[in-house]
Amino acid sequence: MGWAVLRVSFCLLAVSMAIEASAQSTPADPPGLRVINPAIVKETDRRAPVDYGYGPGIRPESRAAASRALAIPPTSAVPNGGAAAGTQGFFGAAVPWPIIGLHAVLLPDGRVMNYGTDENGQQGAQLIYSVWDPAEGTGPSSHMVLPNTTGTDLFCSAQTVLQNGQVLITGGDVTINGVRNYSAQETQIFDPAANTLSQNGAMAFARWYPTIINMPNGDAVILGGRQNYDVAASMPEVFNSNTGWRTLPNATSEAAYGMPDGNWYYPKAFLTPRGKIFVLGNWVDTYMLDTAGAGTITKLAVQASRGDYELPSVMYAPGKVLSLRYDRKVDLVNLSPVTPAITRTADIDQVRYWSNMTVLADGQVLVNGGSAVGNELTGVAYTTQIWNPATGTWSTGAAATKARLYHSIALLLPDGSVLTGAGGAPGPVNNLNSEIYYPSYLYKKNGSGQAAPRPTLLNASAIARTGQTFTATVGTTDTVGRVTMVRTGSVTHSFNPDQRFLRIPFTQSGQQLTLTMPSDPDVALPGYYMLFVFRNGVPSIARIVRVTT
């Protein structure tokens, strides 16, 4: 059903707490992490123009008419991108979106579940959520706007796809005596098969702004978040679909995911090739978490460049992390050695607070959005930057038309394009719109702006087991040069901890490919992956494959 079918509104409570934007720093200032009093880190809905894709404050007479004017075909129908598309990629037109989907997760069936606000862009997700089907384009019929029957405000929670294909959502927002932004203890499960959201019991600790890290055995480790205005959730806990919840009391750490350096705020954490969790602090310190038994947490000697909680990091290759740091610096973290190593790569073009990082189908990293001053229209970054891991250099990509600041998202889709959108709640503009970025690998290199012919991935094994082979079938004329797998993503607040990139060895005999999975489940983390085959540098539309041990 279209989003216009369900019209839900609510009265925003008069007393709202505020957002981190009140404490943003400019590049010349000390990072906010050392100067913010954690007791006053706040979120506030403030009056801001709404942009449905036509510009701030311009509302179409009817969403149906707007959708007919702006709707595009399925994302797999690559639009003409102009002369520069072959080198820079191309942004499609901004299109209306039913909510500010500041939480977005790619489902195993290729749809996107997103939530965060009501249909007017007011913060709070206790009433509705949305499921978008890219195969249906971007008009109203491509969205289902559904009632949140759990009663939990999922605003600023964490979400991830479990190995069983369901989505785990932890924490969120609670209003007490008319005051928002206390923390929720409840968890929910979204079932893609039924499109339903249901209660999943409570964690040991209330959490607002937590991170979820998936483990090879099916565990989901919940780190950080805030229990109250000045109390962090400094003890990790673990959820398993079969066994339920347990805490890690011996891994309690106020330093690693507590208040002092703001590390409670969506901790930047990554599963290492050794089965432990590396925590990249928002300041300079780093930590290693072992989830066995009651858990242990160790502070490491290696330090990162000075960081900031408003900047993204992503695992771009097995055991390797790319991290934007303070003052345009960029760190490379190698997690393969027993002792992780941190080095520098080339600086990025400008300061990009609240930008997003996305691993593309070819393993390069897209950075879009952000601004020079956190969540303000000052030094807005409209052009994209693409980092090449083979050279360690940045190149400039296409420019978006919308500022993507705090609460914006970016998510790789099965056709190789990137959904960019959201931002706002609070402003400076509440973006009820999205733009799809089509990377340069989808275009011919002759300056025509035309889509490059894709290879055809006719089918692939539904399940791929670590250390074993599986098969796929391509078109009759397709000579495959490269095969990659990208784990389906889940993004919010400039962090996507679920993405992983694998390059898959293969042999080809006629139309059949025989592909070999890595043997280590700490590298090929079980879950759902987009399988891409490349011909002449152009990716197919992916098949989503479930990786198991």
C-alpha positions in Angstrom: 0.0 0.0 0.0 1.2 3.6 -0.6 2.1 5.9 2.3 -0.9 8.0 1.7 -3.1 5.1 2.7 -2.0 5.4 6.3 -2.3 8.9 7.8 -1.0 9.0 11.3 -0.3 12.1 13.3 0.4 12.9 16.9 0.9 15.9 19.1 4.6 16.4 19.8 5.1 16.8 23.5 5.8 20.3 24.5 8.9 19.7 26.6 11.6 18.0 24.4 15.1 17.4 25.2 17.7 18.7 22.8 20.4 17.3 20.3 24.2 17.0 20.0 24.0 19.9 17.5 24.0 22.3 20.5 27.5 21.2 21.1 29.0 20.8 17.6 32.5 22.0 17.1 34.0 23.8 14.1 37.3 22.5 12.8 39.2 25.2 14.7 37.7 24.2 18.0 38.7 21.4 20.4 36.6 18.3 19.5 33.2 18.3 21.3 34.0 15.0 23.0 36.3 16.6 25.5 34.1 19.7 26.2 30.5 18.3 26.2 29.0 17.7 29.6 27.3 14.3 28.9 24.4 15.3 31.1 23.3 17.9 28.6 23.8 16.0 25.3 20.3 16.5 23.9 17.9 15.9 21.1 15.2 18.5 20.3 12.7 18.7 17.5 13.0 22.3 16.4 11.0 24.2 13.8 12.6 23.5 10.4 11.4 23.7 6.8 10.4 20.3 5.3 11.8 19.3 2.0 9.8 16.7 0.0 12.2 16.9 -2.8 11.2 20.3 -4.2 13.2 22.5 -1.9 12.7 23.6 1.7 9.1 24.6 2.5 7.7 23.7 -0.8 4.9 21.2 -0.4 3.2 19.7 -3.5 -0.6 20.0 -3.7 -0.8 16.3 -3.5 1.7 13.5 -2.9 0.1 11.5 -5.7 0.7 14.2 -8.2 4.2 14.7 -6.9 5.0 11.0 -7.2 3.8 10.9 -10.8 6.1 13.9 -11.5 9.2 12.6 -9.7 8.9 8.8 -9.6 11.5 6.9 -11.4 11.5 3.3 -12.6 13.1 0.5 -10.6 16.7 1.5 -9.5 18.0 -1.1 -11.8 17.0 1.1 -14.7 20.0 3.3 -14.7 19.2 6.9 -15.9 21.2 8.8 -18.4 23.9 10.5 -16.3 25.5 13.1 -18.7 29.0 13.4 -19.9 30.7 13.0 -16.5 28.8 9.9 -15.3 31.5 7.5 -16.5 34.0 9.0 -14.1 31.9 10.6 -11.3 28.6 8.7 -11.3 25.3 10.4 -11.2 22.6 11.4 -8.7 19.0 10.8 -9.7 16.4 13.4 -8.9 15.3 13.9 -5.3 12.1 12.0 -4.7 9.5 12.3 -1.8 9.8 9.8 1.0 7.1 9.0 3.5 9.2 9.6 6.6 12.7 10.7 7.6 14.1 7.2 7.4 17.1 7.8 9.7 17.3 4.1 10.4 17.6 1.9 7.3 18.3 -1.8 6.9 18.6 -3.9 3.7 16.4 -7.0 4.1 17.3 -10.4 2.7 14.6 -10.0 0.0 16.2 -6.8 -1.3 13.7 -4.4 0.3 14.6 -1.6 2.7 13.0 -1.3 6.2 13.3 2.2 7.6 12.0 4.2 10.5 12.7 7.3 12.7 9.9 9.9 12.4 6.2 10.4 11.7 5.0 11.4 8.2 5.6 15.1 9.0 9.2 14.6 9.8 8.8 14.9 13.6 11.1 12.8 15.6 9.7 9.6 17.1 9.0 6.2 15.7 6.3 4.9 18.1 3.6 5.2 15.5 4.8 4.1 12.0 7.6 2.6 10.0 8.2 2.1 6.3 9.2 -0.7 4.0 10.4 0.3 0.5 10.7 -2.0 -2.5 13.4 -0.7 -5.0 11.9 -3.0 -7.6 8.8 -0.9 -7.6 10.6 2.4 -8.3 10.0 5.4 -5.9 6.3 6.2 -6.2 3.7 5.6 -3.5 3.2 2.0 -4.5 6.8 1.2 -3.7 6.3 2.0 0.0 4.4 0.3 2.7 3.8 2.6 5.7 2.8 0.4 8.6 1.6 0.9 12.2 4.1 0.3 15.0 1.9 -1.7 17.3 4.6 -2.2 19.9 4.2 1.3 21.4 8.0 1.7 21.7 9.6 4.8 20.2 12.4 3.4 18.1 14.1 6.8 17.6 17.9 6.5 18.0 17.9 2.8 18.5 20.1 0.2 16.8 19.1 -2.3 14.2 20.6 -5.3 12.4 19.6 -8.4 10.3 20.1 -11.6 12.3 21.2 -14.9 10.7 17.6 -16.0 10.6 16.7 -13.1 8.4 14.8 -11.2 11.0 15.7 -7.6 12.1 16.7 -7.0 15.7 16.0 -3.5 17.1 17.4 -2.5 20.5 16.6 0.5 22.6 15.2 3.8 21.7 13.5 6.8 23.2 11.3 7.1 26.3 9.2 10.1 27.4 8.9 10.6 31.2 6.7 13.3 32.6 6.6 15.1 29.3 10.4 15.0 28.9 11.8 13.1 25.9 15.0 11.3 25.4 15.2 9.0 28.3 16.3 5.5 27.2 14.3 2.4 26.3 15.1 -1.0 27.6 12.7 -2.8 25.2 13.8 -4.7 22.0 11.7 -5.6 18.9 11.8 -8.1 16.1 10.8 -7.1 12.5 9.7 -10.1 10.5 10.2 -9.4 6.7 8.0 -12.3 5.8 5.0 -10.8 7.5 6.1 -7.1 7.6 5.3 -7.1 11.3 7.0 -5.6 14.3 6.7 -7.4 17.6 8.1 -7.1 21.2 11.2 -9.2 21.9 11.7 -8.7 25.6 13.9 -6.3 27.5 17.7 -5.9 27.8 19.3 -5.7 31.2 20.1 -2.0 30.5 18.2 0.8 28.9 20.1 2.0 25.8 19.9 5.1 23.6 22.4 5.2 20.7 23.8 1.6 21.0 25.7 -0.4 18.5 25.0 -4.0 17.5 27.8 -6.3 16.3 27.0 -9.7 14.7 29.1 -12.7 15.6 29.7 -16.0 13.7 27.7 -18.1 16.1 24.5 -16.0 15.7 25.1 -13.8 18.7 24.3 -10.1 18.4 26.5 -8.1 20.8 25.0 -4.8 22.1 27.6 -2.1 23.0 27.2 1.3 24.6 24.3 3.6 24.5 23.1 5.8 27.2 20.9 4.7 30.2 20.1 8.2 31.3 21.3 11.7 30.7 24.6 11.1 32.6 24.8 7.4 32.9 26.2 5.2 30.1 25.4 1.5 29.6 29.0 0.4 30.2 28.3 -3.3 30.4 27.8 -5.1 27.0 25.1 -7.7 26.6 24.5 -10.4 24.0 21.3 -11.7 22.3 20.9 -15.0 20.6 17.7 -16.0 18.9 17.8 -19.5 20.4 19.1 -18.8 23.9 18.0 -15.2 24.6 19.9 -12.6 26.6 23.1 -12.6 28.7 25.4 -9.9 30.0 29.2 -9.6 30.0 29.9 -8.3 33.5 33.7 -8.7 33.2 33.7 -6.5 30.1 32.3 -3.5 31.8 34.2 -0.4 30.9 33.4 3.2 31.4 36.3 4.1 29.1 35.6 1.9 26.2 31.9 2.6 25.9 31.1 5.1 28.6 30.8 8.8 29.2 34.4 10.2 29.4 35.2 10.3 25.7 31.7 10.0 24.4 32.3 6.4 23.5 28.8 5.4 24.5 27.6 7.1 21.4 27.1 4.4 18.7 30.5 2.8 19.5 32.6 2.2 16.4 33.2 -1.5 16.8 34.2 -4.2 14.3 34.5 -8.0 14.4 38.2 -8.9 13.8 39.6 -11.9 11.9 40.5 -13.3 15.3 36.9 -13.4 16.5 37.1 -10.5 19.0 35.6 -7.1 18.7 37.8 -4.0 18.2 36.4 -0.8 19.5 37.7 2.4 17.8 37.3 5.2 20.3 35.8 8.5 19.4 38.9 10.2 20.8 42.2 8.3 20.3 42.1 5.2 22.4 41.3 1.7 21.2 40.1 -1.5 22.9 39.6 -5.2 22.3 36.5 -7.0 23.6 36.3 -10.8 24.0 32.7 -12.0 24.4 33.6 -15.5 25.7 32.1 -16.3 29.1 31.6 -13.2 31.2 33.6 -11.2 28.7 36.9 -9.2 29.0 37.8 -5.8 27.7 41.4 -4.7 27.2 42.8 -1.2 26.4 45.3 -1.4 23.6 48.5 0.5 23.2 47.8 1.5 19.6 46.1 4.9 19.3 44.1 6.4 16.4 44.3 10.0 15.1 42.1 12.4 17.1 38.5 11.6 16.3 35.0 12.8 16.7 31.7 11.0 17.3 30.2 12.9 14.3 32.5 11.1 11.8 32.0 7.7 10.1 34.1 4.6 9.9 33.5 1.4 7.8 35.1 -2.0 7.3 36.1 -1.9 3.6 37.9 -5.2 3.4 38.5 -8.3 5.6 40.1 -7.0 8.8 40.6 -3.4 7.4 38.8 -0.3 8.6 38.7 3.2 7.0 37.9 5.9 9.5 37.4 9.7 9.0 39.1 11.5 11.9 39.3 15.1 13.1 40.5 17.9 10.7 40.2 15.9 7.4 42.5 13.1 8.5 41.8 9.5 7.6 43.1 6.4 9.4 43.5 2.9 8.2 43.1 0.2 10.8 44.5 -3.2 10.1 42.9 -5.8 12.4 44.6 -8.9 11.1 47.8 -8.8 13.3 47.6 -9.9 16.9 48.2 -6.3 17.7 46.1 -4.0 15.4 48.1 -1.4 13.5 46.9 2.1 12.5 48.3 4.1 9.7 47.3 7.2 7.7 45.9 7.5 4.2 45.3 10.6 2.1 43.3 13.4 3.7 39.7 13.8 2.5 38.7 17.0 0.7 37.0 18.8 3.5 35.6 18.4 7.0 32.4 16.3 6.7 30.6 16.1 10.0 27.7 13.6 9.8 28.8 12.2 6.4 28.2 8.5 5.6 30.6 5.9 4.3 29.4 3.1 1.9 31.4 0.2 0.6 30.5 -0.1 -3.1 30.1 -3.2 -5.2 33.7 -3.0 -6.5 35.2 -2.4 -3.0 35.8 1.3 -3.3 34.4 3.5 -0.5 31.9 6.3 -1.1 31.7 9.2 1.3 28.7 11.5 0.8 27.2 14.4 2.7 28.3 16.2 5.8 29.3 19.8 6.5 32.0 21.8 8.1 29.9 22.6 11.2 27.9 19.8 12.7 24.3 19.8 11.5 24.5 23.3 10.1 24.3 24.6 6.6 27.9 25.8 6.8 30.4 24.4 4.4 27.9 21.8 3.2 29.5 18.9 1.2 27.3 18.2 -1.9 30.0 16.4 -4.0 30.9 12.8 -3.1 34.3 11.5 -2.5 35.4 8.0 -3.5 38.4 6.3 -1.9 40.3 3.7 -3.8 41.9 1.0 -1.5 44.3 0.0 -4.3 45.9 3.4 -4.5 44.9 5.0 -1.2 43.7 8.1 -3.0 40.4 10.1 -3.2 38.6 11.1 -6.3 35.6 13.5 -6.7 32.2 12.1 -7.6 28.9 13.5 -8.6 27.2 16.3 -6.6 23.9 15.8 -4.8 21.2 18.5 -4.6 20.3 18.0 -0.9 22.4 18.6 2.2 22.7 15.3 4.0 23.7 16.1 7.6 22.7 14.7 11.0 20.3 11.7 10.7 21.1 11.1 7.1 21.7 7.6 5.6 23.4 5.9 2.7 22.9 2.2 1.8 24.2 0.0 -1.0 21.4 -1.6 -3.0 21.4 -4.9 -4.9 21.6 -3.2 -8.3 24.9 -1.5 -7.2 23.3 1.9 -6.7 23.3 3.7 -3.3 20.2 5.0 -1.5 21.1 8.4 0.1 18.5 10.2 2.0 17.0 11.5 5.3 18.5 14.1 7.5 16.8 16.4 10.0 14.7 15.8 13.1 16.1 18.3 14.2 16.7 20.4 11.1 18.2 22.6 9.7 16.0 21.0 7.0 13.8 18.0 7.6 14.4 15.8 4.5 11.4 13.8 3.6 13.2 12.9 0.4 15.9 10.6 -1.0 18.4 10.7 -3.9 19.8 7.6 -5.5 23.5 7.7 -6.4 24.5 5.6 -9.5 28.3 4.9 -9.3 30.5 5.4 -12.3 30.9 1.6 -12.8 27.3 1.6 -14.1 28.1 3.9 -17.0 29.9 3.8 -20.4 33.3 5.6 -20.4 32.7 7.4 -23.7 31.1 10.5 -22.3 27.6 9.6 -23.6 26.1 9.2 -20.1 24.5 6.0 -21.1 24.3 2.9 -18.9 27.0 0.3 -19.5 25.7 -3.1 -20.5 25.6 -5.3 -17.5 26.5 -9.0 -17.2 23.5 -11.2 -16.2 23.5 -13.2 -13.0 20.7 -15.6 -13.9 20.8 -17.5 -10.6 23.0 -18.5 -7.7 22.9 -20.9 -4.8 20.7 -19.6 -2.0 23.2 -20.7 0.6 27.0 -20.5 0.6 28.9 -22.3 3.4 32.3 -21.0 4.6 35.2 -23.0 3.2 33.0 -24.6 0.5 32.1 -24.0 -3.1 28.8 -22.8 -4.5 27.6 -22.1 -8.0 26.1 -19.3 -10.1 24.9 -19.1 -13.7 25.6 -16.1 -15.9 24.5 -15.1 -19.4 25.6 -16.9 -22.5 28.0 -14.1 -23.6 29.3 -13.1 -20.1 33.0 -13.6 -19.5 33.3 -12.8 -15.8 36.4 -10.9 -14.7 35.6 -10.5 -11.0 33.2 -11.7 -8.3 32.5 -9.8 -5.1 30.2 -10.2 -2.1 29.0 -7.3 0.1 27.2 -8.0 3.3 23.8 -6.3 3.5 24.0 -3.0 5.4 22.2 -1.4 8.3 22.9 2.3 8.8 22.0 5.1 11.3 23.8 8.1 12.7 26.7 7.9 10.2 27.6 4.3 11.0 27.0 1.1 9.2 28.7 -1.7 11.2 27.2 -4.5 9.1 28.9 -3.9 5.8 31.7 -6.3 4.8 33.4 -6.8 1.4 34.8 -10.1 0.1 36.5 -10.8 -3.2 35.5 -14.3 -4.2 37.8 -16.7 -6.1 36.0 -18.5 -9.0 36.4 -20.6 -12.1 34.1 -20.3 -15.1 33.0 -23.1 -17.4 30.6 -21.8 -20.0 27.7 -20.1 -18.1 28.5 -21.8 -14.8 30.7 -20.2 -12.1 32.2 -22.2 -9.3 32.9 -19.9 -6.4 34.9 -20.6 -3.2 34.0 -19.1 0.1 36.6 -18.1 2.6 37.0 -20.7 5.3 37.1 -18.4 8.3 33.6 -17.3 9.6 35.3 -14.4 11.3 36.1 -13.1 7.8 33.1 -14.4 5.9 30.7 -13.4 8.8 27.5 -15.5 8.4 24.5 -13.5 7.3 23.2 -12.1 4.0 25.4 -10.9 1.2 24.9 -9.3 -2.2 26.7 -11.4 -4.8 27.9 -9.4 -7.8 29.7 -10.6 -10.9 31.6 -8.2 -13.1 32.3 -8.0 -16.8 34.5 -5.3 -18.1 34.3 -3.5 -14.7 30.5 -3.4 -14.7 28.5 -5.2 -12.0 25.5 -7.4 -12.4 22.4 -6.9 -10.4 23.1 -8.9 -7.3 21.6 -12.1 -6.0 21.3 -12.1 -2.2 22.9 -15.2 -0.8 22.8 -16.5 2.8 26.3 -17.3 4.1 26.4 -20.0 6.9 29.1 -22.0 8.6 
